[in-house]
Amino acid sequence: MLAGISTACFYPELTERGLSYIAGLGAQAAEVFFNAPSELDDGYLRELRRTADGGGTRILSVHPFTSGLEPLLFFSDYRRRFADGIAFYQRYFHAANLLGAKLFVFHGDRRNTTRSRRFYFDRFAELCEAGRRMGVTVAQENVPRCAGYCPDFFTDMRAYLPGARFVLDIKQCVRAGYSPAEMADAMGEGLVHLHVSDHGARGDCLPLGAGELDLAALLGRVRGYGFDGGVMLELYRDSYGGYGELDDSYARILAAIHAENG
């Protein structure tokens, strides 16, 4: 497992500044959350890669700024728009290649969709194939406002698409009314990436140590499914104070990984 921080923690600070902080901390890993079309330009991406490499930080994953458009792009009856959506997302896959990232985080259709899960899974499989051809794994994340909000969605996806891969986001589990353990069990061997935060009386997206999460226990649980991916801190900027809280949370991730390893 690798401990890391997502640039999403710094939004609306510029993405490159967030990554610069992460690399300056010497973090093992990072996730790049893109926030604008110009951030997909090759020159910009190469600068990001140099920044990460300078700190010895591996960029494991990328996250699109177009997640909110995914119902329109990928889950309508208009096949031309679906094809164009695939072509546009290939820009993200190219960006991932330049950054050295192997994972792409996907939100998907809206929660109140009238589409069948089979329709969803077939479309997801087509996008996954486009990513695979470019060396990138598209991984479905659990998100309360999306179709993939509940454990049984992931149980069904695993049964229909045995090769499907998943991102477990702790705060999103809590917001949807499920425990991280429930979601981890539903994702099973398909789980390849974690977005971690704490939760408790003070809120559902807190720095680690500010709530009741036993991260080492969760890591032990997912290790049982063969998980050996990125354990990525992902907070919202209004959920913590100074950047020192990010440093502390990152240190807690390292300690939890060490404790789980015995």
C-alpha positions in Angstrom: 0.0 0.0 0.0 1.1 3.6 -0.6 0.1 6.6 1.4 -0.9 9.7 -0.5 -2.9 12.9 -0.8 -5.3 14.1 -3.5 -4.9 17.6 -4.9 -8.7 17.9 -4.3 -7.8 18.7 -0.7 -6.5 22.1 -1.9 -9.4 23.2 -4.2 -9.9 26.0 -5.2 -6.2 26.5 -5.0 -4.5 25.8 -8.3 -3.9 22.2 -9.0 -0.1 22.6 -9.6 0.2 24.4 -6.2 -1.5 21.6 -4.5 0.7 19.0 -6.1 3.8 21.1 -5.3 2.8 21.0 -1.6 2.2 17.2 -1.7 5.6 16.6 -3.4 7.3 19.0 -1.0 6.0 16.9 1.9 7.6 13.9 0.2 4.4 12.0 0.0 4.6 8.5 -1.4 1.7 9.0 -3.8 -0.8 11.6 -5.1 -4.0 11.8 -7.0 -4.4 14.7 -9.5 -7.9 16.1 -9.6 -8.2 18.2 -12.8 -10.2 21.4 -12.6 -10.0 23.0 -16.1 -9.6 22.0 -19.7 -6.2 23.7 -20.0 -4.9 21.3 -17.4 -5.1 18.5 -20.0 -2.5 20.3 -22.2 0.7 18.3 -22.6 3.1 21.1 -21.5 1.1 21.6 -18.2 1.0 17.8 -17.6 4.8 17.5 -18.1 5.3 20.2 -15.5 3.1 18.3 -13.0 5.1 15.2 -13.7 8.3 17.0 -13.0 7.0 18.4 -9.8 5.9 15.0 -8.6 9.1 13.3 -9.6 11.1 16.0 -7.8 9.5 15.0 -4.5 9.7 11.3 -5.2 5.9 11.2 -5.4 4.1 8.7 -7.6 0.9 9.9 -9.3 -1.4 6.9 -9.0 -4.7 8.3 -10.2 -6.5 11.1 -12.0 -10.0 12.5 -11.5 -12.0 14.4 -14.1 -13.6 17.8 -13.7 -16.5 16.6 -15.9 -17.9 14.0 -13.4 -21.2 15.9 -13.4 -21.6 15.5 -17.1 -21.2 11.7 -17.1 -24.9 11.0 -17.1 -25.3 13.1 -20.2 -22.2 11.8 -21.9 -22.4 8.1 -21.2 -25.9 7.1 -20.2 -28.4 8.4 -22.8 -29.8 6.8 -26.0 -27.7 9.2 -28.2 -24.9 7.0 -29.4 -23.0 9.8 -31.1 -22.7 11.7 -27.8 -21.5 8.5 -26.1 -18.9 8.1 -28.8 -17.8 11.7 -28.4 -17.7 11.2 -24.6 -15.3 8.3 -25.1 -13.2 10.4 -27.4 -13.1 13.2 -24.8 -12.2 10.9 -21.9 -9.3 9.6 -24.0 -7.8 13.0 -23.3 -7.9 12.1 -19.6 -6.3 8.7 -20.4 -3.6 10.4 -22.3 -3.0 12.8 -19.4 -2.8 9.8 -17.1 -0.1 8.3 -19.3 2.0 11.5 -19.2 1.7 11.6 -15.4 2.4 7.9 -14.9 -1.0 7.2 -13.4 -2.8 3.9 -14.0 -6.2 4.7 -12.5 -9.1 6.9 -13.6 -11.8 7.7 -11.1 -15.4 7.5 -12.5 -18.7 8.7 -10.9 -21.2 7.7 -13.5 -24.9 8.1 -13.9 -27.3 9.9 -11.5 -28.9 8.1 -8.6 -32.4 8.5 -9.8 -31.7 7.1 -13.3 -34.5 5.0 -14.9 -31.9 2.9 -16.7 -31.3 -0.7 -15.8 -28.1 -1.7 -14.1 -27.3 -3.9 -17.1 -27.5 -0.8 -19.4 -25.1 1.0 -17.0 -22.7 -1.9 -16.8 -22.6 -2.4 -20.6 -21.8 1.3 -21.1 -19.2 1.2 -18.3 -17.6 -1.8 -19.9 -17.2 0.1 -23.2 -15.5 3.0 -21.4 -13.2 0.6 -19.5 -12.2 -1.0 -22.8 -11.2 2.5 -24.2 -9.1 3.0 -21.1 -7.6 -0.4 -21.2 -6.4 0.2 -24.8 -4.5 3.2 -23.4 -3.1 1.4 -20.4 -5.6 3.0 -17.9 -8.0 1.3 -15.6 -11.4 3.1 -15.2 -12.5 2.6 -11.6 -16.0 3.1 -10.3 -16.3 5.2 -7.2 -19.2 5.1 -4.7 -21.0 8.5 -4.6 -24.3 9.3 -2.9 -25.8 11.3 -5.7 -24.9 8.7 -8.3 -26.1 5.2 -9.3 -23.2 3.7 -7.5 -24.2 4.8 -4.0 -25.0 1.5 -2.3 -23.2 -1.8 -1.7 -25.6 -3.9 -3.7 -24.7 -1.8 -6.9 -21.1 -3.0 -6.5 -22.1 -6.5 -5.7 -24.2 -6.6 -8.9 -21.4 -4.9 -11.0 -18.9 -7.5 -9.8 -21.2 -10.3 -10.8 -21.9 -8.8 -14.2 -18.3 -7.5 -14.8 -15.8 -9.7 -12.9 -13.0 -7.5 -14.1 -14.5 -4.2 -12.8 -12.4 -2.1 -10.5 -13.5 0.2 -7.7 -12.6 3.2 -5.6 -14.0 3.3 -2.0 -14.6 6.8 -0.6 -15.2 6.8 3.1 -17.0 10.1 3.4 -19.3 9.2 0.5 -20.1 5.9 2.3 -21.1 7.8 5.4 -23.2 10.3 3.5 -25.1 7.5 1.8 -25.8 5.8 5.2 -23.4 2.9 4.8 -20.3 1.9 6.7 -16.9 1.7 5.0 -16.8 -2.0 5.9 -20.1 -2.7 4.1 -18.9 -1.0 1.0 -15.5 -2.7 1.2 -17.1 -6.1 1.4 -19.4 -5.3 -1.6 -16.4 -4.2 -3.7 -14.3 -7.2 -2.6 -11.4 -8.1 -4.9 -12.4 -5.3 -7.2 -11.2 -2.6 -4.8 -8.0 -0.9 -6.0 -8.0 2.6 -4.5 -9.1 4.3 -1.3 -10.2 7.9 -0.6 -9.9 8.3 3.2 -11.1 10.9 5.7 -12.5 10.7 9.2 -16.0 11.1 10.5 -17.8 11.6 13.8 -19.8 14.1 15.8 -18.0 17.0 14.2 -18.9 16.0 10.6 -18.6 13.4 7.9 -15.4 14.7 6.2 -12.7 15.3 8.9 -8.9 15.1 9.1 -7.8 11.7 10.4 -7.8 11.5 14.1 -10.7 14.0 14.5 -13.4 11.3 14.4 -14.0 7.6 15.0 -12.5 5.9 12.0 -10.1 2.9 12.8 -8.1 3.2 9.6 -5.8 0.3 10.5 -8.7 -2.0 11.0 -10.2 -1.0 7.6 -6.9 -1.6 5.9 -6.7 -5.0 7.5 -10.2 -5.8 6.2 -9.4 -4.7 2.6 -6.0 -6.5 2.7 -8.0 -9.6 3.1 -9.5 -9.0 -0.4 -6.0 -8.5 -1.8 -6.0 -4.7 -1.7 -2.5 -3.2 -2.2 -3.3 0.2 -3.7 -3.2 3.9 -2.8 -4.6 5.1 0.5 -5.3 8.7 -0.5 -6.3 11.5 1.8 -9.2 13.4 0.3 -10.7 16.3 2.3 -12.6 19.4 1.3 -10.9 22.7 1.9 -13.6 23.8 4.4 -13.2 20.6 6.4 -9.8 21.4 7.8 -7.8 24.5 8.9 -4.1 24.8 8.1 -2.1 22.6 5.9 -0.5 21.1 9.0 -3.6 19.1 9.4 -2.9 17.5 6.0 0.6 16.6 7.2 -0.8 15.0 10.4 -3.4 13.1 8.4 -0.8 11.8 6.0 1.4 10.7 8.9 -1.6 8.8 10.3 -2.1 7.0 7.0 1.6 6.0 7.1 1.2 4.8 10.7 -2.0 2.8 9.8 -0.3 1.1 6.9 2.7 0.2 9.1 0.4 -1.1 11.9 -1.6 -3.2 9.4 1.7 -4.6 8.1 2.6 -5.6 11.6 
